[in-house]
């Protein structure tokens, strides 16, 4: 008698296989991974999530991309930079932890919600250059199936010997600058609880794909 596997079980098996393949591809000494290789690892994972879009729902993409985002992004530094030292240290440890965890979920949710369908897209890394304050810029672009392209430029810096992404520019627009303006305004005008509510609402919106 054949046992019919449930769609949920098949989906989780697919996620595990995808995670294993990504982990195997980047299982080198993390201290030797260059900035452009970090970006390449991220973009390869995003394309894989898109290619499996018909089999993975939002939750499957979220689970697959979670370790990738955590390994390639310096979430702690990003949220501290967004708020700035004064606002960050005005919060207690519990608030700092809650905000960091919520922002981490939002970061993963944003990727899982946006990169859900493959239509011939390809990433292309064009150059890597040094920046002030021991940072590195990796320039790349996403080439769509119709030939149009979007520039994705990544700013990375080392944290505990590993290069990690601390900002992304979409066609020259800084994601860090946008979030800095929005988050600080909400925190100063409406308070911490409202900021958390807004971030949680963004997470829910991302789940619609």
N, C-alpha and C positions, 0 to 999 in steps of 0.2 A: 504494500500500500504506500503510495506516495504522500508525503506530508507537504501540504501547501504552505509556503512561507508567506507571512504577512507583508504587505507593502512597507510597514514601519520597520520590520526586521531587516528587510532588504535595503532600506534606505540607510539604516545605521551600519550595516555591513559595508555599504559603499563608502560612507564617511570614514570608517576605520581604515579601509584600503587606501583611500585618498590621503589620509593623514600619515599613514605608514610610508607611502611613496614620497611625500614631501619631506618627512623627517629623514628618510634615507638619502635624499638628494642634498640635504644641508647638514648632514651629520659629520662635517669636518670640524677641525679645531675652530671654535667660534672666534678666537682672538685673531685668526688669520683671514677671516672673511672680510673682504674689502667693501667699501661703501656701495660701489656699483653692483656687487654680488648680493648685498642685502636687498637692494631695490629689485634686482632680477628675481630673487627668491619670492618676494612679495608679489610681483607681477605674474610670475608663473603660477602661483597659487590662485590668484584672481581669475586668470584665464581658465584654470582647471575647474574652479567653481562655476564659471559661466558655461563651460562645455557640458557639465553635469547638471545644468539648470533644469532640464526636463525631469530628472529623477530626484533631485534634491529640492525640498521646499525651503522656506526661509530658515527654519530651525536647523535643518541639515547643513546649510551653508554657514550658519552662525557657528555651529560646533566645529566644522572643518576649519574655518578661518580664525577661530579664537587663538589657538597656539601660534599661528603665523603672525597675527597682529601683535601679540604679546612679545614675540621674539624680535620683530623688526621695528617696533615703535617704542620710544621711551615715554610711556603714558604718564608716569609720575612727573617727569620734567615738563612735559607739554602742558599739563593742567596747572602746574605751579607758574609757568611762564605766562599762561593766559591770565591768571588772576593777578600776578605780580606779588612781590615779597610782602608788601604791607597787608594786602587783603588776605593772603594765604596764612600769615602768622597771626592774624587777628582771630582766626577760627581755631576751635579746639581740635584735639586729635580725632575725636569721633566724627566731627564734621569733615575734616580733611580726608579721613578714610572713606566716608560715605560718598563724598564728591568724587574722589578718585575712582572708586568702584563703579559709580554711575557713569562717569565719563568713559571709562574703559568699555562698559557695555554698549554705550552709544557709539563709540568708535568702531567696534566690531559690527554692531547692527547696521551702521551706515554702509560699510563694505558689503555685508550680506544682502542688504536691500537694493543696492545699486548694481552690483555685478551678479546678475541672476540669469542672463540669457546670452548665448554666444551667437554672433552673426558674422563670423570671419574676422573679428578684431585681433590685432597684434600690438604688442608693446615693442618699442625700439629705443634703446639707450644710445644717446649720441655722444655724451662727453661727461667727464668728471673733473671738477676744478676745486682748488682749495679756497676757503673763505676765511675771513678774520675769526678770531676766538676759537681756533682749532676746529672749525667746522668744514664740511665738504658739501659741495653742491653736485648732485647727479641729475643731469638733464635727460629727459626722455619724452616720448610722445605715444599716445594711444592712437593707432591707425584703425579707423572704423572700416566696416565691410564695404561702405560706399566710397571709400577713398578719403573722406574727410579725416581730420586729425585734431587731437586735443593735446596740448602740452602739459605734461606732468613733471614738475621739477621738485626734487626732494633735497631737503637740508638735513644732514646727518652730523652727529657728534658722538664721541666715544663715551660710553658709560660702563665702568667696570671692565674695561678692555674690549668692549664690543661696540661696533658701530651701530647706531640706531637712528631712526627717523625722528626728527623733532619738529618738522614743518613740511607742508606740501603746498606748492603753488600750482594753481590750475589756470593755464594761460596767463601767467604772471600775477594772478590774484592770490595773496597769502591766506591760507586757511587759518593760520594762527592769528593773523591780524583781525579777521572777521570774528572769530570766536572771542578774542580779547575784548573787542568793542561790545559785543553782545553780552557776554557773561558778566563783565564788570558793571555794566549799566544795570542789569537786572539785580545783581547782588547789592549794589549800593542803593538802588531805588526801592526794591521790593523785599530784599532779604534772602537769606539762605534757603529757606523752605520753598520759596517760589522758584528759585533757580533749579533746585532738584526736581520740582514738578515739571518745569519746562523741559529739562533733559529727559525725564521719563516719558513725556508726551512725544518727544522726538523718536525715542526708541520704539514706541508703539506705531508711529507712522512708518518707520522703516520696515516693519513686519508685514506691510501690506502686499509686498511682492512675494 
